[in-house]
Amino acid sequence: MEIIALVFAPFAGGLLGYAAGAYRENWRKALAVLVCAAEMALSLLVAANGGRVSVPAVFAGGLMFTTDGFRAAYAVITAFMWLMASVFSLDYFKEERRNLNRYCLFWLMTLGATEGVMLSGDLMTAFVFFEILSFTSFTWVIHEETAAAREAGYTYLFIAVGGGLVLFMGLALLYQSAGTLVFSELPAAVTAASEEKGRLLAAGICILFGFGAKAGMFPLHIWLPKAHPAAPSPASALLSGVLTKVGIYGILMTTLYAMAGQAFYGRLVLALGLVTMLLGAVLALFSVNLKRTLACSSMSQIGFILTGIAMAALLRDAGEAEGYSVALSGTVLHMASHSAIKLVLFTAAGVFVMSGHTLSLTGLKGKGRGNVLLMGAFLIGALGISGVPFFSGYISKTLLHEGILEGIHALGHLAGGLRAAEWVFLFSGGLTAAYMLKIFICLFVERAEEDGKEEKREDRPKAVRLKTASALVLSLSAVPVVLLGQPVFARALGFYMTGEEGILAFRAFSLENLKGSFISLGIGAVIYFAFVRRFLIRDGKYVDLWPKALDMEALIYRPLFTRLLPGGAHLLLAPFGENRVLAAAGRKALLLLHIAAKAMADGTDALLLLLRRTIFRQKTGGAKEKRPAGIWQVVRRGTDDALKPLMETFSFAMLMTCLGMLAILGSLVILSAGR
């Protein structure tokens, strides 16, 4: 019963808060914090008691929830982060009134959906809640309703819808081959379906890219650098700290339970992890926007985690139990560490946004000087993510590094590639230290530039002042970053999450392990002083030298979906060869679906326009309407305002769905042609 309440109570709380907030703003604020506090208590109860529960009559097999160490731990982490972010929101939205009812509604619904994914006992349950949170979290990105927010929302929606469709195709292929999607049943089912290796691999790749879209994995990372700066800072903390882990959860579960023996799959995850790790760090180094830097940093850390998943899979398949234990423990601990670190860093970024109303590093120079608590909390987060000993990122990254070293010794045929992977790992760690040093010095060491005029004392930049809720959240959020850096606590949590006893014997501060950390930190110092200070700072200002021509969305995705696909559907049919009947049927089907996509997009716009003019009674102009009296009128008016931006983008979602249908149809036809 506790598990059901943990998942579904936030949905009910969101609806209740929406109605209450339309009438009394303080009721909504109090209810949001109370629901998150109740979730925290419920998550601890679930972690203590465990259990397994099913909700029948939903889809074919119902919804299935279960708890083990990893799931229970992440249920607690999710609830804690939501509670902290909700308390921080009390300060962050103190001067804002627009769309807060909508924000609160989807804020709590996303909490329930995230808990649903993290506690899912099968891939179909994970998929259902994964799709729910894709839509509910989309409203966070467009909350400000500025041009930048809308563009970021479109990109986020594009990736979410496309990723969901590819994920569903992967689940269909996996179910067809294995006959089940239940995690505990998949290993035996996959072993029994050994003759279906090709289809299982195709399913795994589809699932990888479907979940990878939410995780921010290359090449599906394009939403991440846009969404974080556009979203409010409390939402950015959760987008980075928790929602990316939803995608990682799906990849991890698929790797552990469905992809045993698929060597190519492990190597693919490793390659994508290394590219994601390095590219994210490079983008963060070049960024001149505070939240964009932290967003690209999240992309890089996701790469570290993907590398750990890959090494765990490769070592397990090679029969290296000790190496598997080390890599898996490093993976789950880095997930937890990154969540805690990003809560601290994005909360601190939110404090700067509230005080300076800018995200530009040049505009924020010296704004943190004199605020000891803010500087201390940010420093703890920066040290943690840089992998400095005695802070959370050090132990988890050391375990990941150890996993790569185990692979070099145990996987002789991959030794050369893994040695290169080790240096990518260490260099990416150095880039992490460099861009965090850049941000810290900018905010807390450098002074704001003067315009050559003698400033009066009252005109000089004032230090950022912390409000009560912000100070409380920063203080409490920094505690896990320190705790996870202590070997006793980290080993205990790693054992609880994985059940692998090998973590208990891990010596975090051996000379060999310290050497890896010091190499990365040394690389970071060299990069900062030899490159950042010399090339990325000119005349006291931070300059953006990243080539705009390398924007993947503008370079690849937009041309692909606006130019090539409408007139190039025949490319999907190219592999059919001499099967003219099948090719002709495929072309007709693709043409019909293309017409349907256009009709659905235009028809949806017409339907939404009709709804606005009738049910919601939206006016096109004229005299200003009087404020409605009564609770029902207030709720109706608030609903109209909240739905307007969502309705304007709904046709875009339908268009993306139809494009996904085209891709699915093309893939199915290709598979049929190959038989």
N, C-alpha and C positions, 0 to 999 in steps of 0.2 A: 504493500500500500504506500510505503514511503517513496518508492521509486516512481509510482504513478503520480503522486503529488509533486515530486521534484520536477517532473517533466511538464505536467499540464497546469499546475497552479499558476505559473507566470502568464499563461494565456488568459486565464480568468482574471488575474490581477490587472493585466493590461487593459482589458475591456472595462473593468470596474473603474480603473484609474482614468480612463478616457472620459467616461460619463461624469465622474466626480470632478475632474479638472475643468470640464466645460462650465461647471457651476461655481467651484471654489478652487483657486489655484493651489492654495496651501494643502488641500486635501490630496491633490494629485502628487505633490512632492513627498508628503508623508507616506502615502501609500506605496510609492515606488521604492523608497528606502526600506519600508517594512516588508514588502514582498521579497526584496533581495536579502534582508536579514533572515527571513524565514527560510529562504533557499539555502543560506549558509548553514543554518541549524539542521535542515533536512539532509543536506549533503554529508554532514558529519555523522548523522544517524545512519544513513545508507552505507557509509564507509565502515562503520562499526559493525553493522548487522549483516551486510551483504544481501544476497538473494537474487532471485530470477522471477520475472513475471511476464505474462503475455497478455495482449489486448486482442481478443478474437474479433472476427467479422470485419477486419480492415484489410483490404486486398485479399489475396488468396490465402496467405498463411498467417495473417494477423501481424501485429507489431510485437516485437520481442525485445525485452530489456534484461540486462544482466549486469552483475558487478563482479569485478575481480580487482586486484590491486591497482592496475593501471587505470581502469575505468573509474574506480572509486576516487583515486587520487585526483584525476582530472575533473571529476564532478566537483570536488572541494575547491580546486584551483579556480574553476570557472565561476563558482558562486562567490568566492572571495574577491575576485577581480571585478565582478559586477557590483558587489556591495561597495567596494572602494570607489569605483567610477561613478556610482549613483550618489554617493556622499559628495564627491568632488563636483558633480553636476549642480549641487545646491549653490555653490559659489559661481561656477562657470556661467550659468544661465540666470544669474540674479538680475541682470539688467535687460534680459531678453524676454519677449512675450510671444513672438510669432512661432506657430507650428509646434509648440511644446506639448500639446495634447497628442498630436500625431507622433511626435518623437517618443513620448513615454509609452504609448501603446505598442509601437514596434520595438522599442527598447526591451520591454519585458517579454514580448513574444519571441524575440531573438534569443533571449536567455533560455526560455523553455525549449526552443528548437535546438540550441547548442547542447543542452543537457540531454536531449533526445538522441543526438548523434553520439555523444560520448558514452552513453549507457546502452547503445544499441547492441543487440545480440546477433543480428544478421545484417547483411548488406542492404536488404530492401528497407529495413527500418532506418538505417543510416541514410539511405538515399531520400526517403520521404522527408525527414527533418532537415537534411542538407538543402533540399530545394526550398523548403519553407524559409530557412534563414537567409537564403540567397535573395529572396524578395524582401523580407523584413529589414535586412541590413542595408539593402539598396536605398531605403528611405533615409538612412543616416547620411549617406553620401550627398544626397540632394537637399539636405535639410536647409541650408542657407538660401537655396534657390537662386544663386547667382549664375552667371554664364559659365564660370569655371566649374561650379558644382554640378550644373546640368551636364556639361561635357563629361565630367568624371563619372557621373551617374550612368550616362549612355555607355561609356566604356566598361564600367563595372557590370552593367546589365548584359551587355554583349558577351562578355566572357562567362558570366554566370549561366546564361541560357545555353550558350554553345557547349560549355563544359558539362552541364546537366544532361544534355542530349547525348553526348558522347559517353558519359558515364552510364546512362540507361542502356545504351547499346552494348556496352561491356558487360553489364549485369545480365542482359538477355543471353549473350553468348556463353557466359559462365554458367548460368542456370541450365542452358541447353546441354552443355557438356557434362557438368557435375551433378545436375539434378537437385541441387540445394544451394542456398545462399547463407545458411546458418554457419557462423564462424566455427563452432565446435565440430560440425559435421564435415566441413570443407576438406581438411587434410586427407581423411580416408576416402572421400568421394573423388578428389582430384587424383589420388594414387590409383583408384580403380579405373579412372578414365584416362589411363596412360596413352591410349591410342589417339586421344584427342589433343595431343600436345600443341599442335598448331593453332587450333581454335582457342585453347586455354591461354596461349600466349597472346593472341589477338585480344581476348577478353581482358587480360591483365594490362595490356598497353592502353586500351580504351579507358579502363578504370583509373589507371595512373594519370592520364591526361584530364579525365573528368575531375578527380579530386585535386590534381595539381593546379587546376584553374583557380580554385579557392585558396590554395596554399601560396600562390605567387611564384610558382615554379616557372623557370624559363622553358619555352618561349611564351608562356601565358601570363607573364608578370606585368603586362602593360597597365593593368588597372591599378596596381598597388601604388606607384609613385603619384598617381593623380588623385586617388580616393582619399588617402590620408590627409593631405593638406586641405582638401575640400570639406571633409567631415569635421564636426566639433571635436575638440581634443579628448573628451571622455570616450567618444565613439572610436577615435583613432587608437586609443589605448587597447580597446577590445578587438578592433579589426586586426591589429598587429599581434596582440598578445594571445588572443583566443581563437578568433575566426580562421586565421591561417592554420592553426593547429587542428581545426576540424578537417581540413584537407589532408594534413599530415596523418591524422588518425586513420582516415580511409586508406591511404597508401600503406601505412604500417600494418593494418589488419589484413589487407590484401596480400602483402608480401609474406607475412607470417603464416597465413592460413591457406592461401590459394595458389601461391607461386613457387612452392617447393620444387626444386629440381630444374627450374627454368633459369639456366645460367645467363642466357641473353638478357632476360628481364633484370637480373641483378646488375649486369654491366650497364644497361641502359639507365637505370636509376642512378648509378654511380656517375656516369657521364653528365647527366642532367643536373645532378647535385653539384658537381664541381663547377659547371658553367654558371649555375645560379649563384653559387657562393662567390665566385670571382667577379662576375658582372655586377651583382648587387653591391659589393664592396667598392668597385670602381665608380659606379653611379653615385654612391653616397659620398665618396671623396670629392667628386666634382660638384656636388649640389651646393647651392647657396641659399637654400630654403630650409629652415630648421626642421619642420615636420617631414618634408620630402627626404631629407637626409636620414631621419629616423625610419622612414618607410623603406627606403632602399637598403638600409641596414637590416631591416626585417627580412627582406628578400635574401640577403646574404646569409643570415642565420638559418633560414629555411634550407639553404644549400648545405650548410653544415649538418643539419638533421637528416636530409636526404642521403648524404654521404654515409652517415651512420647506419641508416636503414639498409643501404646497399651492402655495406661491409658485413652487417649481421646476416643478410641473406646468403652472401657468397661464402662466408665462413661456416654457416650452418650446413649448407649443401656439401661442403668439403669435409664435414664431420669434425670440425674444430670447435668443440664445445666451449673451451675456455675463451677463445677469441670471440665466439658468438655472444657469450655472456658479457664480455667487456663492451662490445660494439652496441649491443641492445641497451645496456645500462646507460652508456653515454648518450644514446639517442633519446631515451625518455627523460633523463635528467636535464638534457639541454632544452628539451621542450618546456619543462617546468621552469628552468632558469630563465629562458628567453621570455616567457610569460611574465614572470616577476619583474624582470629588468625593464621591459617595455611599459609596464604599468607605471613605474617610477619615472622613466624618461618622458613619456607622453603627458603625464600629469605635470611635470616640471615645464614642459613646452606649453601646456595650457595656461600655466601661471604667467608665462611671458606673453602669450597671446592676449590674456585679459588685461595685462598692464600696458603693453606696447602696441597692441592691435596691428602687429606686423609679424611676418614669418621670415623676413629677409635677415640674413646674418649681419649684413652691414647695418641695418636699422636696429638690430638688437645688441650691438657691441656695448659691452660694459653694463648692460641693464641689470645683471645679477650681482654686481659688486656690492658688498656690504650685507648681503642676506646670507647669513651663515647656514641656516636650516636648508634653504633652497640649494645652496652650493654643495652642502654636505650630501643631500639626497641625490642630486644629479651626479656628484662624483662617485657615489657608491654604484649607481647604475652604469656609469661610464667604465669604472674599474671592472665591474662584473662582466660586461659584454666584451671587454678587451681581453679577458682571460688572465687577469692579475691574480696571483695566489691569495687565498683567504676570501675570495669573492666567488659568487655562484658560477660564473662562466668558466672559471679555471678548471674545476674538477670535471665538469661535463665535457669540455673541449679536450682535456687531457685523456679522458676515456676514449673519445672519438679518435684522437691521434693514435692511441695505443691499438685501437681496432685496425687502423691502416697498417701499422707496423706488424701486427699479427698476420695480416693478409700478405704482406711482403714475404714473410718467412714460410707461411703455409701454402700459398697459392703460387707455385713456381711459374706457371704459365702466364701469370698476370704481374709478376714481380716488377718488370720494367715500367709498366703503366702505373702501378701503385706507388712506385718511387716518385714518379712525376706527380701523382695525385697528392703525395705527402707534401711536396713543395708548393703546390697550389694551395693546400690547406694552410701551411705556415705563412705563405705570402698573403693570403686572404685575411688571416689573423692579424698580420702586420698592418694591412689597410684599415682594418677595424680600429686598431689602436690609433692610427693616424687621423682618421676622420673624427673620432671621439675627442682626441686631443685638440683638433681644430675647433670643434664646437665649444669645448670647455674653456679654452683660452679666450675665444671670442666673447662668450657670455660673462665670464667671471674674472678675467685678468685684464684684457684690453680696455682702454677707455674710449668713450664715444668721441668721434672726430669733431673738432671745433671748426667753425667757419672763419677763423682768423679774427674774430671779434672778442672783446673782453666780456665774458659772461658774468652776469650777476649771480649771486649765490642761489637765489630762488629759481633761476632759469636753467641751472645745470641739471643733467639727468638725475632723477632720483632713483634710489635702489628699489627694486620690486618688493612690494609688501605682500606678505601672505595673509590671507583670510583664514579664519578658524578651521573651516572644513578642509581647505587646501593643505594647511599645515598638518592636520591630523592624518590625511590620506598619504601625504609624502612620508611622514614618520612611520606609519604602519606598513606602507608598501616597501620601504627599504629593508625591513626586518628579514623577509624571506631571502633577499639577495645576499645578506650576510650569512644567514643560517645555512643556505645551500653551498656556501663556500667552506664550511667546516666538515672535514672528512667523516666524523661520526654521524652527523645528521644526513649527509649526502649518501653515505653507504646504507643507512637504515631506510631512507626513502627509495633508493635504487632497488634494494632487495624487496621492499613492499610492492613496488610497481611491477617488477619483472619476475620475482620468485627465484632469480638466479643467485646462487650462493657465491659465485665467483667474485661478485662485487664486494663481498665482505672482506676479502683478502687484499683489496686494492690499496697500494701505498701511494697516496696522492703526492707526497712531497719528497719522493725519491729524486736523486740527482738527475736521472734520465728524464723523468717527467718534468722537472723544473726547467731542464735545458730547452725543451720544446716551447715552453711559454716564453722564456727569455729570448729565444730566436725571433719569435713573432713580435715581441715588444721592441726588440732592437730594430727590426725591419720597419716597424711603425714610426719610431723616432727618426730614422733616416729619411723616410718618405715625407714626414711632416716638415723637417727643417730644410731638406734639400729640394723638395718639390712644392709643397703647399705654400710655404712662406715666400718662395722665390717666384712661383708662376701663378698661383691662385689668389694672391693678394696684391693688388696694385693701388698705389696711392692711398693705402689704408682701407680699401674697399675690396670685398670678396667678389671675384668675377667668375662668371659661368663660361667655361671654355669647352663644355661638352658639345660636340657638333649636333646641330638640330637635324641634320640629314640622317642621323642614326636613330631617330625616333621610329621604333618598330611599328607602331600603330599607323603612322603616316606613310611609312615606307612599304609596309607589307599588307597589314590587315584591311585598311580602308580601301586601297586599290583592289584587293582580292574580292571583297564583298560588294563593291560598288561598280566595278568595271568588268572583272573577269567572269564572275559567276553568272550574272544575268545573260551574257552573250556567249558564255563558254561552257555551258552544261555538257556539251558533247565530250569535253575532256574526261568526264567521269565514265564515259562509255568507251574510251579508247582501248582498254584492255580486252574488249570482247572479241577482237579478231574477226574471224569469218562467220560468226554466229549472227547473221543479219536479222533474223527474226527477233532474237532476244534484244539486239541493239535497237531495232525499230520500236519494239515495245517499250524499252527503257526511255528512248527519246520522247515518245508520246507521254509517258508517265511524268517525266521531268518537266515537259512543257505544261501539262495540266497542273502540276504542283506549283510551277512558277506563276501561272495565272492565278491559282488559288492564293498564293502568298500576296500578290498584289491586291486581289479582291478582299482578302481578310484585313490587310492593312488599311485600305481605303474604307471598307465597310465598318471596321472598328472605329475609325475616326468619325464616321457619320453617326454611328450608334452613340458614341460618347457625347457628341454634340447634342443629340436629341435628349440624352439623359440630363445634360446640363440645363437645357432650356425647359425641361418638364419637371422631373423629380426634384432636382436640386435648385430649379428656378433661378438660374444664373442670369444676370442682366448684362446687356451689351453696352449700356451707357445710361445717360439720363440722370435724374435726381438721385441722390444718395439715399439708400434705404434706411429706415429707422432700425435701431438695434432691437431685435426681437425680445420679447419678454417671455419668461417661463423657461423651465429646464429643457423641454422638448425643442423649442425654437433655438435655444442656445446650442444644444447638441447638434441640431441639423445644420446650423450655420457653420459651426466648427468643422463638421464632417465635410461640408462643401469646400471649405478652404483647404482642408487637409488632403482631400482627394484630387484637387485640381492638378498639381504637378504630376501625380501618379497617373492620372487618366491621360495626360498629354503624352506620356511615354509608353502607354500600354500598347499602342499600335506598333511601336518599335519592338517591343517584346514579342508580339505576335509575328512580326516579320522575321525576327531571329529564329523563332520556333519553326517557321516554314522553311527557312534556309537549312535548319538542322534536319528537317524531314527530307529535304533534297539529298543531304549528305548520307543519311541513313539508307534511303532508297538506293542511291548509287552504290553504296557498300554492299548491300544485300544482293543487288543485281550482279556485281562483280564476283561475290562469293558463289552465286548460283552459276555464273558462267564458268567458273573454275572447276566445277564438279564434272 
